[in-house]
Amino acid sequence: MNHPGGEAERLADLELGPEDMRAMGRKVLERVVRHLASLGEMPICGDVDAVEFCRQLREDAPEEGRPLEDLLELLFDDCIPRSFTTPGPGYLAYIPGGGLYPAALAELISSATNRFTGIWQAAPALSQLEGNVLEWIRQWMSFPDGSAGLLTAGGSQSNLTAIICAREKYLGAEIRGGTVHASSQVHHSIRKAARLAGIMPDRVRALAVDGRFRLDVRALSRAIQADRRDGLQPFLVVSSAGTVNTGAVDPLPEIAELCQREGLWHHVDGAYGGFFHLCPELRPVLRGLEQADSLTLDPHKGLFLPYGTGALLVRDGEDLRAAHAASAGYLPRAPEAAEFYDASQHGPELSRPFRGLRVWLPVQLFGVQKLRAAILEKHELAVRAATQLAGHSMIRIAARPELSLFTFHLTWPGAGLQAENRATKLLIERVKARGRIMMSGCTTQGRDLARICVLSFRTRGEQVELCVTQVLEEAERILAEERV
Ligand SMILES: *Cc1c(COP(=O)(O)O)cnc(C)c1O
């Protein structure tokens, strides 16, 4: 304790010198690039049976710092491999996306420069870049001038914000009588978001679907009338533009028309399917999307960005602002009118990451043409896989790939539902156990289905061929066992 003051000052200094920063950056980048370059060789599902390992990981925060190398080793050698290899090319489970590398660089820039993008005045030019991103998304989705947008952490948050906008507009303070209508296939985040928005589960209707898993518009109409007869107040219909279960796209134009006639908010959950609208070839599948009052998108799916990138469009931008406008004496005033984009006037956050950059940089670097081509390719790959599988009598396609997701189950002469369910679930497990391809499953109306979703930019023809081969091989083997 010779120089207590000097020692305390040294201890309190958290700044790094330029050479240290460069050296740390190089080490991190080296591990990251090595990791990405070997994604194709990694098991598609790491050792996620990790209960004991997780218990070992628990520790108190260290009083003294540790070397970066040790921490990178822990992350890259022990923790990251214990996961689904979601960015891997053989990942066809749930809804993939991959995570474009330039978006990671954008994250580095935005976190390192750490400017405040919650309020326009604090970083007007950066806010404008985010405004540009939202304007691109508006144009891609053919939403009208006067729409407003918001980048969120994901589809769940976008759905929540949309429900709040609808609730504010149609219910005001009297929310208990409000009811929400959606199909039985709608994403579970809708029920969760409704509850968070004060619309309790007994006010959310799960309606019948047709043979293609699409919302039955006549059932919708009847349910709305029934609620009204009961003195309730339907205010919101949620459609899906690509369900997670089977990829179904609800009849959007008919639902839009019904909502218009009945004076209801029409929200479209396009978290999976929305970005296919970028491809003129696929717009007919999504017809009516552009008529929605609000639209959820997930750039971390259809735009291949890293997790934590969601988006919302609201047709009448005033509805989004009305639900979020807020100010305080200690803050600069929000910009006049809607010419400039002020994130805190459009969403729930004040301080926030500069989310716009992780969309902006990849779009600038690659150009839209390239993204569109990649999205279209994923559709074509899914169609090819479904067509090849459909040619086999032991496979029945349950839902064709309208976008890039399809479902199927195993079948054979004399098989009952239980046996087919068992065999189909076994198939998913057996293919995963081979280590290169991961599919996932779903259950609809008591039937277990295997689902293949092609949406990682890293998934190319090679992986889809491998998937078809492995599915057929394992299916043959399971059927041989069943027949014994
Ligand atoms: C992924 C998804 C969601 C949820 O979005 P998150 O980004 O995971 O929060 C909601 N709806 C659909 C249709 C989805 O595919």
The ligand as an SDF file (V2000), in Angstrom:
LIG
                    3D

 15 15  0  0  0  0  0  0  0  0999 V2000
  -40.4900  -17.7610  -35.3270 C   0  0  0  0  0  0  0  0  0  0  0  0
  -41.9160  -17.4060  -35.3500 C   0  0  0  0  0  0  0  0  0  0  0  0
  -42.4850  -16.6300  -34.3500 C   0  0  0  0  0  0  0  0  0  0  0  0
  -41.7190  -16.2000  -33.1350 C   0  0  0  0  0  0  0  0  0  0  0  0
  -40.6700  -15.3690  -33.5020 O   0  0  0  0  0  0  0  0  0  0  0  0
  -39.3490  -15.2440  -32.6120 P   0  0  0  0  0  0  0  0  0  0  0  0
  -38.4530  -14.4610  -33.4990 O   0  0  0  0  0  0  0  0  0  0  0  0
  -38.8580  -16.6390  -32.3600 O   0  0  0  0  0  0  0  0  0  0  0  0
  -39.7100  -14.5470  -31.3640 O   0  0  0  0  0  0  0  0  0  0  0  0
  -43.8010  -16.2750  -34.4760 C   0  0  0  0  0  0  0  0  0  0  0  0
  -44.5360  -16.6790  -35.5150 N   0  0  0  0  0  0  0  0  0  0  0  0
  -44.0310  -17.4440  -36.5040 C   0  0  0  0  0  0  0  0  0  0  0  0
  -44.8950  -17.8340  -37.6480 C   0  0  0  0  0  0  0  0  0  0  0  0
  -42.7040  -17.8240  -36.4460 C   0  0  0  0  0  0  0  0  0  0  0  0
  -42.1920  -18.5700  -37.4360 O   0  0  0  0  0  0  0  0  0  0  0  0
  1  2  1  0
  2  3  1  0
  2 14  2  0
  3  4  1  0
  3 10  2  0
  4  5  1  0
  5  6  1  0
  6  7  2  0
  6  8  1  0
  6  9  1  0
 10 11  1  0
 11 12  2  0
 12 13  1  0
 12 14  1  0
 14 15  1  0
M  END
$$$$
